[in-house]
Amino acid sequence: MNNENNKHLENLTEIRSLMEQSSRFISLSGLSGIIAGILALIGAFAAFLYFDYNYYTPLMFDKIFASSAYPTTDFLIFLFLDAGLVFILALGAAILLTTRKAKKQNSKIWTKPVKMMITELAIPLLTGGFFTIVLLYYGEIYLLAPSTLIFYGLSLVAASKYTLKHIRYLGISEILLGIISCFIPGYGMISWAIGFGVFHIIYGIIMYNKYDRQ
């Protein structure tokens, strides 16, 4: 009788696993999170070096974040190049490692859950991007870091419905950090380094230890 019950439980577990795989994308790579965090920290360090060289003090960057003065062209060019390069490299690593993991698991990549995840991720990100342009237009630089963290967190929470639940916890952490950053203007670079760097590394390590190590 016990053997029969155990067999039923195993069948139910297998069915539940198959249902989860059909409704969620579970092949996200923990290593991609670690790499994204390291790249973000390198980008933040490069920003400190750039402003240390050009403005003679590494604190000038956060002074810019604490002001409402319209940023200079050099500031904007470097900011977008730095952030853009980090984003492209992190995205490339995520696609490469996640694709490799999916092939290892004999899972398809371009499935309905993936399409839904990308859609849910894109809506808050695009909205946040537009809001960031508005902030730059009006010179509200001190809200740049908090707003990007909050919208990024919202996009992760929205996308978590179609992937692993740990993404939701990362998103909530980003939102809380963004809200806190609203009340401590002048620490935008540090907030970015923590949110996009440290949080991603912690998340990546957890994901790697739980799902990637075989």
Secondary structure, 3 states (H helix, E strand, C coil): CHHHHHHHHHHHHHHHHHHHHHHCECCCCHHHHHHHHHHHHHHHHHHHHHHHHHHCCCCHHHHHHCCCCCCCHHHHHHHHHHHHHHHHHHHHHHHHHHHHHHHHCCCCCCCHHHHHHHHHHHHHHHHHHHHHHHHHHHCCHHHHHHHHHHHHHHHHHHHHHHECCHHHHHHHHHHHHHHHHHCCCCCHHHHHHHHHHHHHHHHHHHHHHHHHCC
